[in-house]
Amino acid sequence: MKVEVDTQRCQGHARCLTIASEIFDFDEEADRAVARPPSELTGIPAARALAAVQACPEQAISIFDADEGAE
Amino acid sequence: MSAVGDTRKVNTSFDHHSSDIAVDPYPHYKSMRDQCPIVWSDAYQGFWVFLGYQAVWNASRDDATFLSSPPGVGIPDYPIRPQIPLETDAPMTQKLRAILHHHFSPAAVQRLEPTIRELANELVDAFVAKGECDFIVDFAQPLPARTVLRMLGYEEHRWAEFVDLIHTVVHGVTSDPDGAFTAAFALYEEIKGNIAKRKEEGLGDDLVSVLLTATLDGEPLDEEIAIDYILLLLFGGLDTTTSALGNALVRIQAHPEIRDQLLADASLLDDGIEEFLRLDSPVQALARTLAHDTEMCGQHLKQGDRALLVWAAADRDPEQFPEPDELRLDRTGNRHVAFGVGLHRCLGSNLGRTMFRIMLETVLERLPDYELTDDPAQYRFADASSVYGLHHLPARFSPQAPRHTASL
């Protein structure tokens, strides 16, 4: 699974971190959320990322290759 | 509901400051939103009222069209100095926020959690044996006030003075502009005096010191800008968080099943606090000014028009939230805008959430059978447009021995 946070859209609400801290991290300098690289997301259910996508107030998160993650 | 392509302008006399809507503004939002996501009000020389989720979201994210600089975020104009960085526009907003944003980051707030929790327990210890308290005055006001004053390096024990002045400003901007101006000036003088003292005694690692040593475009940050910034940290951090807790305690009292669920499983607050914030947002609305003509929802908005973005109405839009008036602790896809969206997202949202959650957890853990003794409606502020909240909330509960466990 590959997850991306659009840094132009993200405004640092950090809702994604609360929902799925195993997928997201926070860039303190930029005040923006960042997704961990695909290598760190092996075995994490795509539903976790999807919950963050659906709660992001800025609609800044995208999921790619969800099928590659463990279901 | 207006049909697609319907360009009829819906005229209203909606007055967000009116005491008629202060107890429960939501039916008023609904009746307007059902006609059109954007309506016109002829109050205060006229302004657009944004009520639909998509309309509020689009406007808030389009900060090149919907400006925040003076006349700013109040309708009518606030009789006080510009709020910094709230009443600025890009790129200045980002530059000003960058001075402090890492002090409000998720990690920074996490570091504060133990002391916030300790303070929450200390406050409960002071009244828990009596079996009664005023949730606002004894708990929900001092906790955020003392936390923010600590962060600023101010004398924490003077929290009540600060709360009084802030109330007078925030709740008096329309009903008592002279009083609000006087209180804002008193706060300004207080901050200015404190800065002089701080410079004399040496700076520390508090937020005031950070602002005093900050640079903007390569120059030291203007001291007047620093004062305005500190003022907004006080306005933004205190009443809002207090109100979030008061509103949630009223909800929980009204829904015994919600209380049972939360008592059985405190982790329901992970999503639950977002639902409380969505349903009863402390900050109901903020205004913008049109930079140029534009079309939205079939309405023609002109350059210079004022627009009130009603976050609280957006957060009850049935197009976005199924059964919008219902409290659902497990609501998914809760993209509420209680902290705003776009460039001006509440800088302290992580801190506000954390204080709110810790207060709620502490009440549920230590006063699980609390009962509100009076009808809370009588304690609502007379003007919901500034902050939708309560100034008193008396309650009783089974008395218990204080813990005094705080490692003071």
Interface residues (C-beta under 8 A of the other chain):
Chain A: Q11 G12 H13 A14 R15 L17 T18 I19 F26 E28 E29 D31 A51 Q54 A55 C56 P57 E58 Q59
Chain B: R61 R97 A98 H101 H102 S105 P106 A107 A108 D270 E274 T332 G333 N334 R335 H336 V337 F339 V341 G342 L343 R345 S349 N350
